[in-house]
Amino acid sequence: MQFGTHGNLEKHGFARNRLWLVDDNPPPLPVNSGIKTYADLILKPSEEDLKIWPHRFEFRLRVALGPKGDLFLTSRIRNTNTDGKPFSFTFAYHTYFSVSDISEVRIEGLETMDYFDNLKGKERFTEQGDALVFESEIDKVYLDTPPKIAIIDHEKKRTFVLRKDGLPDAVVWNPWERRSKTILDFGDEEYKHMLCVEPAAVEKPITLKPGEEWKGRLELSAVPSSYYSGQLDPDKVLHG
C-alpha cells in the first residue's frame, strides 16, 4: 500500500512498514456477502509517524476470502485530525502475481488507456494495440482505468481478474533483466515469473476533511483456461 506522497515520506509511504493491530470495532459485513473467513486490522499514527506526516488518521483494512477462494481487500481511511486540517494522499495495493513466463502473459482492459511512463520522465502516452504484452522493462501508471482488468497467463491457462472500486488508476511494473540485477531482494531471473498490477489512486490525490472517510476495494479471482488466449468473455470478466 502506498499512503501519502508528501513531506519526508518514503516512495511507497509508511503504512506497509508499520505494526497493525486487530480492529476491535470493525464495520459490519455486507448482508448476504457469503464471506465467512476474514480479518480486520487497523493502523493509527504513532508519535514518530506524526513527525514525518503530521496528520491523524484511522486506516482500517479488511482481508477476506470468498467461498471459492476469491480474495477481497477493503481499505477505509478516515481523517481524525482535531485541528480542522484536511489532508491528501495517494494509494496503491501492491499486488504481485506469479506467472509462468512474463513473455507469455497479456493484460486486457488497459488498451487505449492513457498512462504516465515512469521510465520516460512520467511523460503521458496512450496505449496502442489490442492488449498489453511484455518484451522489456515496464513501469507505467494507467489513468482512469475500467473497474475490471484481466491478466491472462497462456502457459498456465489461467486468468487473474481484478475488480476494483474507488481506485481509478493501475500501476503496471516488471523490472526485466537489467533492473532486476540492481534490486537487492530480487533474484536476477525472478522477473520472468512475476508481474505487478496495482489498483491505485495516483493521478488525483484523495483529499479528506476531518471526519471524512475514503473507501477503496479490490477483489482478486482466478478463472480457468476457457478465458485465456484471446478468448476472454467480456460479459463474464471485463464487463460482467
Long-range contacts (C-beta under 8 A, 24 or more apart in sequence): 1-75, 1-91, 1-92, 1-93, 1-94, 2-90, 2-91, 2-92, 2-94, 2-200, 2-202, 3-59, 3-77, 3-89, 3-90, 3-91, 4-53, 4-89, 4-90, 5-89, 5-90, 5-205, 6-53, 6-88, 6-89, 7-52, 7-53, 7-54, 8-52, 8-53, 9-52, 9-53, 12-92, 12-94, 13-89, 14-49, 14-52, 14-53, 15-43, 15-59, 16-94, 18-43, 18-46, 18-49, 20-61, 23-60, 26-60, 26-62, 27-60, 27-62, 27-76, 34-66, 34-67, 35-64, 35-65, 35-66, 35-72, 36-67, 37-64, 37-65, 38-62, 38-63, 38-64, 38-65, 38-72, 39-63, 39-64, 44-80, 55-79, 55-81, 55-85, 55-87, 56-80, 56-81, 56-82, 57-81, 57-87, 66-221, 68-221, 69-221, 69-222, 70-219, 70-220, 70-221, 71-219, 71-220, 71-221, 72-217, 72-218, 72-219, 72-220, 73-217, 73-218, 73-219, 73-220, 74-215, 74-216, 74-217, 74-218, 75-215, 75-216, 75-217, 76-213, 76-214, 76-215, 77-206, 77-208, 77-213, 77-214, 78-208, 78-211, 78-212, 78-213, 78-214, 79-208, 79-209, 79-210, 79-211, 79-212, 79-213, 80-210, 80-211, 81-210, 82-210, 84-210, 85-210, 86-207, 86-208, 86-209, 86-210, 87-207, 87-208, 88-205, 88-206, 88-207, 88-208, 89-205, 89-206, 90-200, 90-201, 90-202, 90-205, 90-206, 91-167, 91-200, 91-201, 91-202, 91-206, 91-216, 92-167, 92-171, 92-198, 92-199, 92-200, 92-201, 92-202, 93-167, 93-198, 93-199, 93-200, 93-216, 93-218, 94-196, 94-198, 95-162, 95-196, 95-197, 95-198, 95-199, 95-218, 95-220, 96-194, 96-195, 96-196, 97-151, 97-160, 97-194, 97-195, 97-196, 97-197, 98-193, 98-194, 99-151, 99-153, 99-156, 99-193, 99-194, 99-195, 100-153, 100-154, 100-155, 100-156, 100-193, 101-155, 101-192, 101-193, 102-134, 102-174, 102-191, 102-192, 102-193, 102-194, 102-195, 103-133, 103-134, 103-135, 103-192, 104-153, 104-154, 104-155, 105-133, 105-134, 105-151, 105-152, 105-153, 105-154, 105-195, 106-131, 106-132, 106-133, 106-151, 106-152, 106-154, 107-131, 107-132, 107-149, 107-150, 107-151, 107-152, 107-172, 107-197, 108-132, 108-149, 108-150, 108-152, 108-232, 108-238, 109-145, 109-146, 109-148, 109-149, 109-150, 109-238, 110-142, 110-145, 110-149, 110-170, 110-172, 113-142, 113-143, 113-144, 113-145, 114-142, 114-143, 114-144, 115-140, 115-141, 115-142, 115-143, 116-140, 116-141, 116-143, 116-203, 132-172, 134-174, 134-195, 136-176, 137-174, 137-175, 137-176, 137-178, 137-179, 138-172, 138-173, 138-174, 138-176, 139-171, 139-172, 139-173, 140-171, 140-172, 140-173, 141-169, 141-170, 141-171, 141-200, 141-202, 141-203, 142-169, 142-170, 142-171, 142-172, 143-168, 143-169, 143-203, 144-168, 144-169, 144-203, 145-169, 145-170, 146-238, 148-237, 148-238, 148-239, 148-240, 149-197, 149-199, 149-238, 150-227, 150-232, 150-237, 150-238, 151-195, 151-197, 152-227, 152-228, 152-229, 152-232, 153-228, 154-228, 154-229, 157-224, 157-225, 157-228, 157-229, 158-222, 158-223, 158-224, 158-225, 158-228, 159-222, 159-223, 159-224, 159-227, 159-228, 159-232, 159-237, 160-220, 160-221, 160-222, 161-220, 161-221, 161-222, 161-223, 161-237, 162-197, 162-199, 162-218, 162-219, 162-220, 163-218, 163-219, 163-221, 164-199, 164-216, 164-217, 164-218, 164-219, 165-215, 165-216, 165-217, 165-218, 166-201, 166-214, 166-215, 166-216, 166-217, 167-199, 167-200, 167-201, 167-216, 167-217, 167-218, 168-201, 168-203, 168-204, 169-199, 169-200, 169-201, 169-202, 169-203, 170-197, 170-198, 170-199, 170-200, 171-196, 171-197, 171-198, 171-200, 171-202, 172-196, 172-197, 172-198, 173-198
